Amino acid sequence: MFDTYPALGPVLPAVGYGPDQFAALRATIEAVRCDVVLTGTRIDLGRLLTLTRPVVRVRSEVEEVGRPSLDDVLAGLRPPS
């Protein structure tokens, strides 16, 4: 993942939710020196993974101001119907 998206920086993307992916994610998190794990996924990973560090779930919201809007931008990416 980091080879494909080198601009991610210090972020660990969760790319799957099967047993093998959870095991790999847990092992990766446990191998990192940190005081807290921030999770921004749609599901609460802290409830699904047993970790030795505290897990804090973060959320964000978007408020559009001006143009182009998100719909405007995405419209240019959608295939014609």
Sequence and secondary structure as in RCSB ss.txt:
>XXXX:A:sequence
MFDTYPALGPVLPAVGYGPDQFAALRATIEAVRCDVVLTGTRIDLGRLLTLTRPVVRVRSEVEEVGRPSLDDVLA
GLRPPS
>XXXX:A:secstr
 TTT GGG S       SHHHHHHHHHHHHTS  S EEE SSS HHHHS  SS EEE        SSS HHHHHH
TTS   
